[in-house]
């Protein structure tokens, strides 16, 4: 059984913190330093939206504002906080000896907003529905063999897997929202969360607190109402906050942290170290010219990582060593950082019989840092023998063609933080749903299978094996780690990342009167 935490026993070390900006980052304010919560009030929060925003629960991870709203309306089976599992709708998950079968116990006394009690039938229906849809949740649940899984009683399920997965409980904690059995209209699916959706338009959502929330004895919802505003422009979100139109604004540019650090009326929030995102250049190893290992190696030495951190992350980020997950307990910290060495890159290309490499880099300003780093790379990589040109795609179109994403020779990437036992099989290996670097080798698949089967201390070593392989032979040049920044009025408290800084958990948010 994983060492899950209840909210009663959880040491509330915030995964999202408010603080004072310094030249090297932020000093976090711990939850313990916050005053006692006050009930009542309306929180007005602005997040990036998109033209595809909807109230459809199965599309809830398509945009920031949809994701934030989903975490208020629908509870998940579990959450990740400070790299550990916090049980929500399930209270335990136990594996058999080879981690091919998991027994899940559900929490009793949970009710949906229409008064129905949560049972195992709702969970099984939700899992089956998620697996039938494209998207992140179906990728996380890919190891699940639903045909061989069964309901034991109203609060117990036996989940059979296609292969051993020692960290399957971590997969179940990745925003697998639960809705009632036989739900037909997923645009108005009932949830068991602390808020209900009172009204919705493309620009604004109004959520009302439940007076009968099943977990109210442990805290919130403290607020009477939450209003979510879809505001695509970063500057407009900040200006709305400064004008008093919003109380909280997510997805701030890093320049905001510098410009507003001395503003006493604004509280800046920065992602914890382990929840930084990773900026990468993804090379598809099945596509020319990156089907030649020497070209991949040369480009990794053609990136000036320190300059990237200074120029792109405003000095608030840190250099990355071609591996995801720094700061996590599974991370292979012994991997070295490749220094910028254009002469070595040139030499490597010459060994491959190449004088130079001409190719395009697909990018967009969909996320801060991607287009900026691609532009800077044009100059850096030229000295290493790469003649690159930008293929800059409109933000609205960048993720619209899934097949193109998985078949582009070279593109920028921003990897959101996930626990490494979840992230690595999500992006690498033959079963990966988002394999930006192309098909896997048999050697990588063997390492991935060994990692997924491992548990406890053995899992740390197996993750290290995968990361060492990817450092040597993988197609991702992960060159910088970049924090996420949000801003709020000084009256906002209690907001937590719970695994996803850019889609924060507003369940325990509260306001102190001005």
C-alpha positions as CSV (number, residue, x, y, z in Angstrom):
1,X,0.0,0.0,0.0
2,X,1.3,3.4,-0.9
3,X,2.0,5.8,2.0
4,X,-1.0,8.1,1.3
5,X,-2.0,11.0,3.5
6,X,-5.3,12.1,4.8
7,X,-6.1,15.8,4.9
8,X,-6.3,15.5,8.7
9,X,-2.7,14.2,9.0
10,X,-1.2,16.0,6.0
11,X,1.7,18.4,6.9
12,X,0.6,21.3,4.8
13,X,3.8,22.3,3.1
14,X,2.6,24.3,0.2
15,X,3.4,23.2,-3.3
16,X,2.5,26.8,-4.3
17,X,3.8,29.6,-2.3
18,X,3.5,33.4,-1.9
19,X,6.6,35.3,-1.2
20,X,9.0,38.2,-1.7
21,X,10.9,38.2,-5.0
22,X,14.7,38.1,-4.8
23,X,17.3,38.2,-7.5
24,X,17.5,34.4,-7.5
25,X,13.9,33.5,-7.0
26,X,11.4,33.6,-4.2
27,X,11.2,32.9,-0.5
28,X,8.2,30.7,0.1
29,X,5.7,31.4,2.8
30,X,4.6,28.2,4.4
31,X,1.0,27.3,5.1
32,X,1.6,27.5,8.8
33,X,2.4,31.2,8.5
34,X,-1.0,32.0,7.1
35,X,-3.7,33.3,9.5
36,X,-6.8,31.2,10.3
37,X,-9.2,30.9,7.4
38,X,-12.4,33.1,7.3
39,X,-15.6,31.9,5.7
40,X,-17.4,33.9,3.1
41,X,-16.6,36.1,0.1
42,X,-16.2,35.8,-3.6
43,X,-12.9,35.0,-5.3
44,X,-12.4,36.3,-8.8
45,X,-9.7,34.5,-10.7
46,X,-8.4,34.9,-14.2
47,X,-6.7,32.1,-16.2
48,X,-5.8,31.5,-19.9
49,X,-8.7,30.1,-21.9
50,X,-9.0,28.9,-25.5
51,X,-11.6,28.8,-28.2
52,X,-12.4,25.2,-27.3
53,X,-13.3,25.9,-23.7
54,X,-16.3,23.9,-22.5
55,X,-17.9,22.4,-19.4
56,X,-17.4,18.9,-20.8
57,X,-15.7,17.0,-18.1
58,X,-13.9,14.7,-20.6
59,X,-12.3,17.8,-22.2
60,X,-11.3,19.4,-18.8
61,X,-7.6,19.2,-19.4
62,X,-7.7,21.1,-22.7
63,X,-7.1,24.5,-21.2
64,X,-6.0,26.1,-17.9
65,X,-9.4,27.5,-17.0
66,X,-11.2,24.3,-17.8
67,X,-8.7,22.3,-15.6
68,X,-9.1,24.7,-12.7
69,X,-12.9,24.6,-12.9
70,X,-12.9,20.8,-13.1
71,X,-10.9,20.5,-9.9
72,X,-13.7,22.3,-8.1
73,X,-16.7,20.5,-9.6
74,X,-15.3,16.9,-9.7
75,X,-13.3,15.2,-7.0
76,X,-10.5,12.9,-8.1
77,X,-9.5,9.5,-6.7
78,X,-6.3,11.0,-5.2
79,X,-4.0,13.9,-5.5
80,X,-0.2,14.5,-5.4
81,X,1.0,17.0,-2.8
82,X,4.7,17.4,-2.0
83,X,5.5,14.3,-4.1
84,X,3.2,12.1,-2.0
85,X,-0.3,10.7,-2.5
86,X,-3.2,12.3,-0.7
87,X,-6.2,10.1,-0.8
88,X,-9.5,11.7,-1.9
89,X,-12.3,9.5,-3.2
90,X,-10.3,6.4,-2.6
91,X,-8.8,5.7,0.8
92,X,-6.3,3.0,-0.1
93,X,-4.8,1.1,-3.0
94,X,-3.0,-2.2,-2.4
95,X,-1.1,-4.2,-5.0
96,X,-0.6,-8.0,-5.2
97,X,2.9,-9.4,-5.1
98,X,3.8,-8.6,-8.7
99,X,1.8,-5.4,-9.0
100,X,-0.5,-6.7,-11.7
101,X,-3.6,-6.4,-9.6
102,X,-4.7,-3.6,-7.4
103,X,-7.4,-3.5,-4.8
104,X,-8.9,0.0,-4.4
105,X,-11.0,0.9,-1.3
106,X,-13.3,3.9,-1.7
107,X,-14.2,6.4,0.9
108,X,-17.7,6.0,2.3
109,X,-20.0,8.9,2.9
110,X,-19.1,10.8,-0.3
111,X,-22.1,12.3,-2.0
112,X,-22.5,13.9,-5.5
113,X,-24.1,17.3,-5.6
114,X,-27.5,15.8,-6.4
115,X,-27.4,13.7,-3.2
116,X,-26.4,10.4,-4.7
117,X,-23.8,8.4,-2.8
118,X,-20.6,7.5,-4.5
119,X,-20.1,3.8,-5.1
120,X,-17.7,1.5,-7.0
121,X,-20.0,1.5,-9.9
122,X,-19.5,5.2,-10.5
123,X,-15.7,4.7,-10.4
124,X,-15.7,1.8,-12.8
125,X,-18.0,3.7,-15.2
126,X,-15.7,6.8,-15.0
127,X,-12.6,4.7,-15.6
128,X,-14.2,3.0,-18.6
129,X,-15.3,6.4,-20.0
130,X,-11.9,8.1,-19.6
131,X,-10.2,5.2,-21.3
132,X,-12.4,5.5,-24.3
133,X,-11.4,9.1,-24.9
134,X,-8.2,10.7,-26.3
135,X,-6.3,12.7,-23.9
136,X,-4.1,12.6,-20.8
137,X,-6.3,10.5,-18.6
138,X,-6.5,7.7,-21.1
139,X,-2.7,7.8,-21.4
140,X,-2.3,7.5,-17.6
141,X,-4.8,4.6,-17.4
142,X,-3.3,2.7,-20.4
143,X,-2.0,-0.2,-18.2
144,X,-5.5,-0.9,-16.9
145,X,-7.2,-4.1,-18.2
146,X,-10.8,-3.1,-17.6
147,X,-12.3,-6.3,-19.1
148,X,-10.6,-8.3,-16.3
149,X,-11.3,-5.8,-13.6
150,X,-14.3,-6.2,-11.3
151,X,-16.4,-4.6,-8.6
152,X,-16.2,-6.5,-5.3
153,X,-18.8,-4.5,-3.4
154,X,-20.1,-0.9,-3.2
155,X,-16.8,0.4,-2.0
156,X,-14.2,-2.0,-3.3
157,X,-12.7,-2.6,-6.8
158,X,-10.2,-5.0,-8.1
159,X,-8.2,-3.4,-11.0
160,X,-6.3,-5.8,-13.2
161,X,-3.4,-4.5,-15.2
162,X,-2.0,-5.7,-18.5
163,X,1.5,-5.7,-17.0
164,X,3.1,-5.0,-13.6
165,X,3.0,-1.3,-12.6
166,X,4.4,-0.8,-9.1
167,X,3.3,2.9,-9.1
168,X,-0.2,2.5,-10.4
169,X,-1.6,4.4,-7.4
170,X,0.4,7.4,-8.7
171,X,-1.3,7.1,-12.0
172,X,-4.7,7.0,-10.3
173,X,-3.8,10.3,-8.6
174,X,-3.4,12.2,-11.9
175,X,-6.7,14.1,-12.2
176,X,-9.0,11.1,-12.9
177,X,-12.2,12.9,-12.1
178,X,-15.2,10.8,-11.1
179,X,-18.8,11.3,-12.2
180,X,-22.0,9.2,-11.7
181,X,-22.6,5.9,-13.4
182,X,-24.6,6.1,-16.7
183,X,-23.8,9.8,-17.2
184,X,-25.0,10.7,-20.7
185,X,-24.5,14.5,-20.9
186,X,-20.8,15.2,-20.1
187,X,-21.2,18.9,-20.5
188,X,-23.3,18.9,-17.3
189,X,-22.0,15.9,-15.5
190,X,-22.6,15.9,-11.8
191,X,-19.6,16.0,-9.5
192,X,-18.8,15.4,-5.8
193,X,-16.5,18.4,-5.5
194,X,-16.9,21.4,-3.2
195,X,-18.5,23.7,-5.8
196,X,-21.3,23.4,-8.4
197,X,-21.4,25.2,-11.7
198,X,-24.1,27.8,-11.4
199,X,-23.6,29.4,-14.8
200,X,-21.1,29.4,-17.7
201,X,-20.2,31.4,-20.7
202,X,-17.1,31.3,-22.9
203,X,-15.7,34.2,-20.9
204,X,-16.9,33.5,-17.3
205,X,-17.8,30.7,-15.0
206,X,-19.7,31.1,-11.7
207,X,-19.3,28.4,-9.1
208,X,-21.3,28.2,-5.9
209,X,-20.1,26.5,-2.7
210,X,-21.8,23.3,-1.6
211,X,-23.2,23.5,1.9
212,X,-23.3,19.6,2.0
213,X,-19.8,19.0,0.8
214,X,-18.6,15.6,2.1
215,X,-15.2,16.8,3.3
216,X,-16.3,20.1,4.9
217,X,-15.3,18.9,8.4
218,X,-11.6,19.2,7.4
219,X,-11.9,22.7,6.1
220,X,-13.5,24.5,3.1
221,X,-15.1,25.4,0.9
222,X,-14.4,28.7,2.7
223,X,-15.7,30.9,0.0
224,X,-19.3,31.5,-1.0
225,X,-18.5,31.7,-4.6
226,X,-15.7,31.5,-7.2
227,X,-15.8,33.4,-10.4
228,X,-13.4,32.2,-13.1
229,X,-12.6,34.5,-16.0
230,X,-11.1,33.3,-19.3
231,X,-8.5,36.0,-20.3
232,X,-6.0,34.8,-22.9
233,X,-3.6,37.8,-22.8
234,X,-1.1,37.7,-19.9
235,X,-0.9,41.5,-19.7
236,X,-4.7,41.8,-19.5
237,X,-4.8,39.3,-16.6
238,X,-2.2,41.3,-14.7
239,X,-3.8,44.7,-15.5
240,X,-7.1,43.3,-14.3
241,X,-5.6,42.3,-11.0
242,X,-3.9,45.7,-10.5
243,X,-7.2,47.4,-11.3
244,X,-9.1,45.4,-8.8
245,X,-11.1,43.4,-11.4
246,X,-9.5,40.1,-10.3
247,X,-8.2,38.7,-7.0
248,X,-5.9,36.1,-8.6
249,X,-4.2,35.9,-12.0
250,X,-2.6,32.7,-13.2
251,X,0.1,32.2,-15.8
252,X,2.1,35.4,-15.3
253,X,5.2,36.2,-17.5
254,X,8.4,35.9,-15.6
255,X,9.0,39.6,-16.3
256,X,6.1,40.2,-14.0
257,X,8.1,38.8,-11.1
258,X,10.8,41.3,-11.7
259,X,8.5,44.3,-12.4
260,X,6.1,43.7,-9.5
261,X,8.4,42.4,-6.8
262,X,8.3,45.7,-4.9
263,X,4.5,46.3,-5.3
264,X,3.1,45.9,-1.8
265,X,-0.5,45.4,-3.1
266,X,0.5,42.3,-5.1
267,X,1.4,38.8,-3.8
268,X,3.6,36.7,-6.1
269,X,3.3,33.0,-6.1
270,X,6.0,30.7,-7.6
271,X,6.0,27.0,-8.2
272,X,8.0,24.9,-5.8
273,X,11.4,23.6,-7.1
274,X,10.1,20.1,-7.8
275,X,7.1,21.6,-9.7
276,X,9.1,23.6,-12.2
277,X,8.4,22.9,-15.9
278,X,11.2,21.8,-18.2
279,X,12.1,23.5,-21.5
280,X,13.3,21.1,-24.1
281,X,14.2,20.6,-27.7
282,X,12.6,17.3,-28.8
283,X,14.3,15.5,-31.7
284,X,12.4,12.7,-33.3
285,X,14.9,9.8,-33.6
286,X,13.1,8.3,-36.5
287,X,13.2,11.4,-38.7
288,X,16.2,12.8,-40.6
289,X,18.6,14.3,-39.7
290,X,18.0,13.1,-36.1
291,X,18.0,9.4,-37.1
292,X,21.7,9.8,-36.9
293,X,22.9,9.6,-33.2
294,X,25.8,12.0,-33.9
295,X,23.5,14.8,-35.0
296,X,21.5,14.4,-31.8
297,X,24.6,14.5,-29.7
298,X,26.0,17.5,-31.5
299,X,22.8,19.6,-30.9
300,X,22.9,18.8,-27.2
301,X,26.4,20.3,-27.1
302,X,25.2,23.2,-29.2
303,X,22.9,24.7,-26.5
304,X,24.3,27.3,-24.2
305,X,22.1,26.3,-21.2
306,X,23.4,29.0,-18.9
307,X,22.6,31.7,-21.4
308,X,19.1,30.2,-21.9
309,X,18.5,30.4,-18.1
310,X,19.7,34.0,-18.0
311,X,17.8,35.2,-21.1
312,X,14.7,33.1,-21.2
313,X,13.9,32.5,-17.5
314,X,15.1,35.9,-16.4
315,X,17.5,34.1,-14.1
316,X,14.6,32.6,-12.1
317,X,15.1,29.2,-13.6
318,X,18.0,26.7,-13.5
319,X,20.1,24.7,-15.9
320,X,18.8,21.3,-16.7
321,X,20.8,18.1,-17.4
322,X,18.7,16.5,-20.1
323,X,16.5,14.8,-17.6
324,X,13.0,15.4,-16.2
325,X,12.1,15.6,-12.6
326,X,14.8,17.4,-10.7
327,X,13.9,17.8,-7.1
328,X,11.9,14.6,-7.0
329,X,12.9,11.7,-4.8
330,X,13.3,9.4,-7.9
331,X,15.6,11.8,-9.8
332,X,19.0,10.7,-11.0
333,X,21.0,13.6,-9.6
334,X,24.4,12.1,-10.7
335,X,23.7,12.9,-14.3
336,X,26.1,15.7,-15.5
337,X,25.2,18.8,-17.3
338,X,26.4,19.1,-20.8
339,X,28.5,22.3,-21.2
340,X,28.1,24.5,-24.2
341,X,30.8,23.2,-26.6
342,X,30.3,24.2,-30.2
343,X,33.8,23.0,-31.2
344,X,32.9,19.5,-29.8
345,X,29.6,19.6,-31.6
346,X,31.4,20.4,-34.9
347,X,33.8,17.5,-34.3
348,X,30.9,15.1,-33.7
349,X,29.2,16.2,-36.9
350,X,32.4,15.7,-38.8
351,X,32.6,12.1,-37.5
352,X,29.2,11.6,-38.9
353,X,30.4,12.9,-42.3
354,X,28.5,16.1,-42.0
355,X,29.8,19.7,-42.4
356,X,26.6,21.3,-41.3
357,X,22.9,20.5,-40.6
358,X,20.0,22.4,-42.1
359,X,16.6,21.9,-40.6
360,X,13.6,23.7,-39.2
361,X,12.5,24.0,-35.6
362,X,8.8,24.0,-35.0
363,X,7.7,26.3,-32.2
364,X,5.0,28.6,-30.9
365,X,4.3,31.1,-28.1
366,X,1.6,28.8,-26.7
367,X,3.8,28.6,-23.6
368,X,6.2,31.2,-22.3
369,X,9.8,30.2,-23.1
370,X,9.3,28.0,-26.1
371,X,9.4,30.5,-28.9
372,X,12.0,32.6,-26.9
373,X,14.3,29.6,-26.5
374,X,13.9,28.6,-30.2
375,X,14.9,32.1,-31.3
376,X,18.0,32.1,-29.1
377,X,18.9,28.7,-30.3
378,X,19.3,29.9,-33.9
379,X,22.3,31.9,-32.9
380,X,23.8,29.4,-30.4
381,X,23.5,26.4,-32.6
382,X,25.0,28.2,-35.7
383,X,28.4,28.1,-34.0
384,X,27.9,24.3,-33.6
385,X,27.3,23.7,-37.3
386,X,23.4,23.9,-37.3
387,X,21.7,26.2,-39.8
388,X,18.2,26.3,-38.3
389,X,15.1,28.2,-39.3
390,X,12.0,28.9,-37.4
391,X,8.6,27.3,-38.2
392,X,6.5,29.4,-35.9
393,X,3.0,28.1,-35.6
394,X,0.1,30.1,-34.2
395,X,-0.6,29.2,-30.6
396,X,-4.2,28.1,-31.3
397,X,-2.9,25.6,-33.9
398,X,0.2,24.1,-32.2
399,X,-1.5,21.2,-30.6
400,X,-4.3,20.8,-33.1
401,X,-2.6,18.1,-35.2
402,X,-1.6,15.2,-32.9
403,X,0.0,13.2,-35.7
404,X,2.2,16.1,-36.7
405,X,3.3,16.6,-33.1
406,X,4.6,13.0,-32.9
407,X,6.3,13.2,-36.3
408,X,8.0,16.5,-36.3
409,X,11.9,16.2,-36.6
410,X,12.6,19.1,-34.3
411,X,10.3,21.1,-32.0
412,X,10.3,23.0,-28.8
413,X,8.6,21.5,-25.8
414,X,7.6,22.5,-22.3
415,X,7.1,19.5,-20.1
416,X,4.8,20.0,-17.1
417,X,6.0,18.4,-13.9
418,X,4.6,14.9,-13.1
419,X,6.1,12.3,-10.7
420,X,8.8,10.5,-12.7
421,X,7.1,7.0,-12.5
422,X,4.2,8.7,-14.2
423,X,6.0,11.0,-16.6
424,X,8.6,8.6,-18.1
425,X,6.2,6.0,-19.5
426,X,3.9,8.9,-20.6
427,X,6.7,10.3,-22.9
428,X,9.1,7.4,-23.6
429,X,8.8,3.8,-24.7
430,X,6.6,1.9,-27.2
431,X,3.5,2.4,-25.1
432,X,3.9,6.1,-24.5
433,X,0.9,8.2,-25.6
434,X,3.0,11.3,-26.2
435,X,6.3,10.0,-27.7
436,X,7.7,13.3,-29.1
437,X,11.1,11.7,-29.7
438,X,9.8,8.8,-31.8
439,X,9.6,5.0,-31.5
440,X,11.5,3.3,-28.7
441,X,14.3,0.8,-29.0
442,X,14.0,-2.7,-27.5
443,X,16.6,-1.7,-24.9
444,X,14.5,1.3,-23.7
445,X,11.4,-0.8,-23.6
446,X,13.1,-3.3,-21.4
447,X,14.3,-0.6,-19.1
448,X,10.8,1.0,-19.0
449,X,9.1,-2.4,-18.2
450,X,11.6,-3.0,-15.4
451,X,10.9,0.5,-14.0
452,X,7.1,0.1,-14.2
453,X,7.3,-3.2,-12.4
454,X,9.5,-1.9,-9.6
455,X,8.3,-0.7,-6.2
456,X,9.9,1.0,-3.2
457,X,13.7,1.5,-3.2
458,X,14.0,-0.6,-6.3
459,X,11.9,2.0,-8.2
460,X,14.5,4.7,-7.5
461,X,17.2,2.6,-9.1
462,X,15.0,1.6,-12.1
463,X,14.1,5.3,-12.7
464,X,17.8,6.1,-12.7
465,X,18.4,3.4,-15.3
466,X,15.9,4.9,-17.6
467,X,17.2,8.4,-17.1
468,X,20.8,7.4,-17.7
469,X,19.7,5.7,-21.0
470,X,17.8,8.8,-22.1
471,X,20.8,11.0,-21.2
472,X,23.0,8.9,-23.5
473,X,20.6,8.0,-26.3
474,X,17.4,9.9,-25.9
475,X,16.1,12.6,-28.3
476,X,15.2,15.2,-25.7
477,X,17.6,18.0,-25.0
478,X,16.2,19.3,-21.7
479,X,18.2,22.5,-21.2
480,X,16.4,24.6,-18.6
481,X,13.9,24.4,-15.8
482,X,11.4,27.3,-15.6
483,X,9.2,28.3,-12.7
484,X,5.5,29.2,-13.1
485,X,4.4,32.5,-11.6
486,X,1.0,33.7,-10.5
487,X,-0.1,36.9,-8.8
488,X,-2.9,37.9,-6.4
489,X,-4.1,40.6,-4.1
490,X,-2.6,40.4,-0.6
491,X,-6.0,39.2,0.7
492,X,-5.8,35.8,-1.1
493,X,-4.8,32.7,0.9
494,X,-5.0,28.9,0.8
495,X,-4.3,28.2,-2.8
496,X,-2.4,25.0,-3.4
497,X,-0.8,23.4,-6.5
498,X,-1.5,19.8,-5.4
499,X,0.6,18.6,-8.3
500,X,-0.4,21.2,-10.9
501,X,0.7,24.8,-10.2
502,X,-0.7,26.2,-13.4
503,X,-4.1,24.6,-12.7
504,X,-4.2,25.3,-8.9
505,X,-6.5,23.8,-6.4
506,X,-8.9,26.5,-5.2
507,X,-10.8,24.2,-2.9
508,X,-9.3,25.6,0.2
509,X,-8.9,29.2,-1.0
510,X,-10.2,32.0,1.2
511,X,-10.1,35.8,1.4
512,X,-9.2,38.1,4.2
513,X,-11.2,41.3,4.1
514,X,-9.2,44.3,3.0
